Amino acid sequence: MKCLAIADLFIDPKMMKDGLTDLTEVGFDIDIKMWHHSSLEDLQKDNITLEKQGSDAVALPEALLEGIDQYDWIVTQFAPIGKTTLDKATKVKGVGVLRAGIENVAVEYAASRDIHVINTPGRSETSVSEFTVGLILSEIRNIARGHQKLQDNQWVKAYPNGILAPELKESTIGLIGYGAIGQRVANLLRPFGGKIIFYDAYYNGATIDQQVSLSYLIEQADIISMHYRLTEETRGMLNHTHFSKMKANAVVINSARSGLISEPDLIEALQNQRIAGAAIDVFEQEPLPADHPYLSLDNLTITPHIAGSTYGNFTNSPRILAKRIVNLLAEEQ
């Protein structure tokens, strides 16, 4: 069985080769090709375009399409596998995606041709959950803010959230989304002693945390952290209506997808101090333009979309995917 594995600047050819050994051991013949970008920013730009506009919004270069009709499987992380590409991949039986999101694949069209689409849900569970806790602590305890003031030769102890910062122990933490990452965040935060509540319309399992409505969470939580999947239904699920109902001391955290929060509405809430602050790792436009309103806010912590950027995250993804493909093939025998 022939497989085309498309590497990129995050998962390079060596990571891809080492991670897919489970496939070679069951007889896969793997060709690894590189989706070239001059920088991580250029790769991220293409990724955001695909997330917003669909799997055919960015075309694969001819070098990657050459001989694609000979492959039974295609493995990709960010490279687009749209309808145009699938039409040329006449033998393909499956597409493996090295992340949870599958916006770069024409999923419905693949299903119409009985092509499997397998992703790696939970691959970012450790990296993003740990980073989320870091964002929470940095924002409520003014860690990044204090660092920046000292670098500017300013000894400052009073910040937008007051002279005395809140503690997690006395806080109600609201998680919007309770999948693998949301639950991992809860596990990491629980020892701090705060109360954890969550909203997730699809969760029906057992948990020691309290499942509540979105409206209840918005009104009761001191810290609100986003962990939902971005769909047309969840786009802008936090907006002006919600910010107006939050506590004045509320802090909003987003290490998931930028589209989950209305960026203009969050900016307005921060500018007018309707909420105490926010910590954001994902943006509608990346890199942030020099005149972006976020850059002028003193009640905001921002990071350049690095929550999932750990060595373990990217090296483990091909291993996770390879095992899932092997299991699928074993079930079909």
N, C-alpha and C positions, 0 to 999 in steps of 0.2 A: 504494500500500500504506500503510495507516494504522498508526502506532506510538504507543503510550502510554509515555512515559518518566517514571518516578517519581523525582523528586529528593528529597533529604533534607538534613540539616544539614551533612553532609560533602561530598556532591556536589550543589551548589546548581543552580538552573535555568540560570544562565549557563554553568557548567562543562558541564552536560548538553547545552545547545544547541551550544556551541562544539565539544564532543567528538564529536557525532554528525553532523557535516557530511558525512561520507562516505555516510551513509544518505540525507540530503536530496539529494545529488548524483545518486543512482541512483533518485530518484523517491519516496522515503518522505515521507509527510505526518506530521510529528511533533507530538504534543500533549505538553507538559510540565506535569505536576502535582506538587504538593509534598506529601510525607508529613510532616505537621507534628508537631513535638515542641517542648516548651518549653525543653529543654536537651539537650546531648549525652548527659548521664547517662540521661535518659529514653529516648533513642533506643537507647543501649547496653543498657539494661534489656530493651527489646523484642527486641533482637537476640539477647541471651543466652537469653531465653525460647524463641525460635524454634530456636536451636541445640540446646537441651536437649529441647524438647517437640514439635518438628515444625512444619511450615509452616502448619498451621491453628490453632496455639496463640494467635496474635494476629490479630485481625480487621482488615481494611482499612476505613477510614471510608467512609461512603456517597459522599462527594464524589469519591473515587478510583474507586469502582465504577460511577459514573454513566456510561452509554454505553459500558461496557467491551465490550459485545457487538459493537461496530463495529470493533474493532482486530484487525489481523493479527499484530502483534508487541507484546510488553510488555518494556520495559527497566527493570530495578530493581537497586538495590544491596542494601538491607536490607529493603525493603518485602516482606511475605509474599505469595507467589502460591501459595496452597494449593488443595486440591481444590475448596473452596467458591467461590473466585474463578475458577478455571478452568471450573467449570460455568457460570458467568455469561459468561465470555469465549468465546462459542460459535464465533467466527470465528478465534480465535488459532491461528497456525501455529508460533510460536516465542516463547520467553522468553529474554531475555539478562540475565545476572547480572554486575554490575560488580565482581566479586571472584572469588577462587578457590573459596570455599565456596558450596555451593548448598543449604544446609539450609533456607533460606526458600522453597524451591520444592518442590511435590509432584512430584518427579522421576518416580517410577514411574507415577503416574497420568497425567502428561504423556506418557510413553512409550506408554501404552496408547491414547492418542488421537493418536499420531504427531505430537506437538508437540515441536519441537526445544528443547532446553535448552542454551544456550551460556554458558560462563563466561569469566573472564579469568585463567587460571592464570599465575602469574609476575608479576602486576601489582605485588605488594608485594616483589618480589625485591630491589630496591635498598634500599628503606626499612627493611625488616625485617632484612636481612642486615647493613647498617651499624649498626643499633641493637643487634643481637646482639653484634657485636664490642665496642660500647660497654659493654654489660652485663658482658661477660667482663672487660674491663680495669677497669671500675669496681669489680667484686667482688674480683678477685684482688689489685688494687693499692690497695684501700681508698679510692678517690677520693671517692665520695659520703659514705662514713663519716668520712673526714678533714675534708671540708667541713662536715658537721654538727657535729663536735666543735669546730671552730674557731668556728662560729657560736654555740656554747654556751660560748665562752671557755675551751675546754679544749685544751691543747697535748698531743696524744696521738700517740705513735708505735708503740705496741703494740696490736694488734688480735686478734680471735679466731683469725686465721690466722697469728699470730706477729709477732715484731718485724721479721723480714726476709720480705718478700712473695715469692711465686714469680714466675717469668718465663715468658712464653709460649714463649720459645726452648727452654726445657728441659722443656716440658710435652707430654703426650699428650692431644690433643683428640679427643673422641669425639662424632661427630654422629649423632644418631638421626633418620634421614630424610635422603635425598640427592637430593631433587628440585631445582627451580630455586633455592630459597632456601638449602637445605643446601649445594649446590655453590657458590653465590655466597659463602657464609660461608667455605667452604674456600679459595676463591680469595683472599679478603681476608686470611685468617689465614696462608696459606702463607708470605708474605714474613717473618713473624715468626720462622720457623725451627722451630716445633714439629712433632711428628709427628701427622698427621691420620689417624684411622681412622673408619669409619662403618658403621652398620647400616641396611640398607634391604632389606626382603624382596622389593621389586619392581624393584630396580635391577639391570640386567644389561649396562650399557655399559662402555666403556673409561674408565679413570681412573688417575691417578698416586697417588691415595690408596688406603688399604688397606681393603677390604671385609671385615668380620668378623661373627661372631655377636653377638647382643645380650648374651649372658652374658660373652663375652670383652671386649666394650667396657665393660661395667659394672665389671668387675674391673680393667681396665688403664688406663682414662682418668683423667686428673687433672681435666679439664674435660669435662662432659657437656652437650651442647646439643640441645634438642628441636626437630625440624623435621618431624614426621610429621603426616599428616592425622588428624583425630579421627573415629573410627568406633566402633561398638559393640565391635569387636575391639581397638582401640587405646586405649580408655578405661582409664585407670589402668595403662598399660603400664609405668610406673615406680611401684613401691610398696614396702612394707616389705621384701619379699624382696630387692629390688634394692639398696635403701639399705644393708642389712646386709652386702652383698658389695662395696660400693664401698670405695675407699681412704679412709683417715681424712682425707686432705688433699683429697678430691674436692670439686668445686664443680659445682652443677647450675644450668643456665640454661634458662629457658622464656620465649620470645617468640612461641610458636606458639598452642596452645590449652590452657587450664587443665586440661581433663579428661584430658590425656595423663598427668598426674601425680596420684597420690592426695594431695590436699592435707593431710589429717590425718597421713598417713605421712611426708610431707616435714617437716611441723611437728615431729613426734616425733623425726625424725632430726636436725633442727637443734637442738632443745631438749636432746637427749642428746649432742650433738656427735659423732654417728656419722660425719658428713661435716663438712667445714670451713665450707661456706657455700652460698648460692644467690643467684641474681638472677632475679626474677620480674616479668613485665609483664602477666600474665593471671591472673584469679582466678575462683573459683567464684561468688563474690558480688561484684558491682560496683555502686556504689563499695564499698570495704572498710568494714565496720562498725567503729565506734570501739573495740569490744572484741575485734577479730580478733587471734588469737595472733601473726600476722606482725608486728604493730606493736610487739611487746615483744621481738623477737629482735634481737640485736646482730651476728649472723652472716648477715644477709640484706639484700640490696639490692632495693627494690621501686619500681616506676614505674607510673603509672596508665593502663595499656593504651594506650600511645602509640607503639609500635614502627612501626606502619604509617601514622602520622599525619604525612605529608609532603604538601606541595602537589603535587609531581610525581606521587605515587602516585594521588591522587584525580583530578587533571586528565587523566592519561593513560588512566585506565580506560575512559571512554567511547570514546576514539579506538581503543584496542585492540579493544573489543567491536564497534565499527562495522565495522572491517576484517574481523573474523571473520564477521560476518553477511553482508557483501558477498561474501566468498569462498564461503560456503556457498551463497548464492543462485546464484552463477556456476556452481558445480559441479552444481547441480540443473537448470540449463538444457539 
